[in-house]
Amino acid sequence: MDIGIVVLIALILFGGKKIPELMRGLGQGIREFKTGMRDDFQTPPQTTQAAPPAAAPAGEEKKSS
């Protein structure tokens, strides 16, 4: 009985043509979310490597006094 009331209110608010579009969009959103979650767990985390220290330019070597 409760579900019937909810469906009736949804029909009144959105109309018969809008409800299938809303459900289709909801289904696509859930599908994309699941795909994104699955991809996040299957790909290994990327590691960043630190760049080696820059070499001193030629001719600017430290001079010891």
trRosetta pair geometry for C-beta under 8 A, 3 or more apart (Angstrom, degrees):
i j d omega theta_ij theta_ji phi_ij phi_ji
1 4 5.7 -55 -154 32 30 115
1 5 6.8 31 151 -19 63 103
2 5 5.8 -54 -155 32 35 111
2 6 6.6 33 150 -17 66 105
3 6 5.6 -54 -150 37 36 112
3 7 6.3 36 152 -19 68 106
4 7 5.7 -53 -145 37 31 111
4 8 6.3 33 155 -20 64 107
5 8 5.7 -54 -147 36 31 113
5 9 6.4 30 155 -17 65 105
6 9 5.9 -55 -149 37 30 110
6 10 6.3 31 152 -20 64 107
7 10 5.6 -55 -147 37 31 113
7 11 6.4 34 153 -21 65 104
8 11 5.7 -52 -149 34 31 112
8 12 6.5 29 153 -18 63 105
9 12 5.7 -55 -149 36 33 111
9 13 6.2 25 156 -14 67 110
10 13 5.9 -59 -142 42 29 106
10 14 5.8 -15 175 20 68 114
10 19 6.3 83 145 -104 111 121
11 14 7.0 -72 -124 55 18 80
11 15 7.1 43 -172 -127 53 11
11 16 6.3 20 -146 -73 92 68
11 19 7.0 -32 -95 -45 60 142
14 18 4.2 -130 168 85 96 126
14 19 5.4 117 102 -63 132 76
14 22 6.7 -42 -162 -18 156 144
15 18 4.9 80 64 9 92 107
15 19 7.4 -155 86 -19 48 86
16 19 6.5 -52 -154 17 30 112
17 20 7.2 -59 -170 31 37 100
17 21 7.3 27 146 -9 65 113
18 21 5.6 -64 -158 42 43 113
18 22 6.1 44 150 -23 76 107
19 22 5.6 -54 -146 35 33 112
19 23 6.3 29 158 -16 67 106
20 23 5.7 -56 -144 40 33 109
20 24 6.1 36 156 -23 67 106
21 24 5.7 -53 -145 35 30 112
21 25 6.4 29 156 -16 63 107
22 25 5.9 -57 -150 38 29 110
22 26 6.3 31 152 -20 64 108
23 26 5.5 -53 -146 37 33 114
23 27 6.3 35 154 -20 65 104
24 27 5.8 -53 -149 35 30 112
24 28 6.5 28 154 -17 64 106
25 28 5.8 -54 -146 37 32 110
25 29 6.3 34 155 -21 64 106
26 29 5.7 -55 -149 35 30 113
26 30 6.5 28 155 -17 64 105
27 30 5.9 -55 -148 36 31 109
27 31 6.3 31 154 -20 65 108
28 31 5.6 -54 -146 37 32 113
28 32 6.3 31 156 -17 66 106
29 32 5.9 -55 -147 37 29 108
29 33 6.3 32 153 -21 63 107
30 33 5.6 -54 -149 35 32 115
30 34 6.4 31 155 -18 65 105
31 34 5.9 -55 -150 36 30 109
31 35 6.4 30 153 -18 64 107
32 35 5.6 -54 -146 37 33 112
32 36 6.2 34 155 -19 65 107
33 36 5.8 -57 -149 37 28 111
33 37 6.4 27 155 -17 64 106
34 37 5.8 -55 -146 37 31 110
34 38 6.2 30 155 -19 65 107
35 38 5.8 -56 -147 37 29 110
35 39 6.3 28 155 -18 65 108
36 39 5.8 -55 -145 37 30 110
36 40 6.4 32 156 -23 64 106
37 40 5.7 -53 -149 32 31 113
37 41 6.6 18 158 -10 64 108
38 41 6.2 -65 -151 41 30 103
38 42 6.2 19 157 -16 67 115
39 42 5.9 -63 -139 40 29 106
39 43 6.2 15 170 -11 68 111
40 43 6.8 -61 -139 38 21 98
56 60 5.6 -134 169 86 104 96
56 61 6.4 116 110 -96 142 53
56 62 7.8 -106 -117 -24 171 81
57 60 5.0 46 71 23 88 122
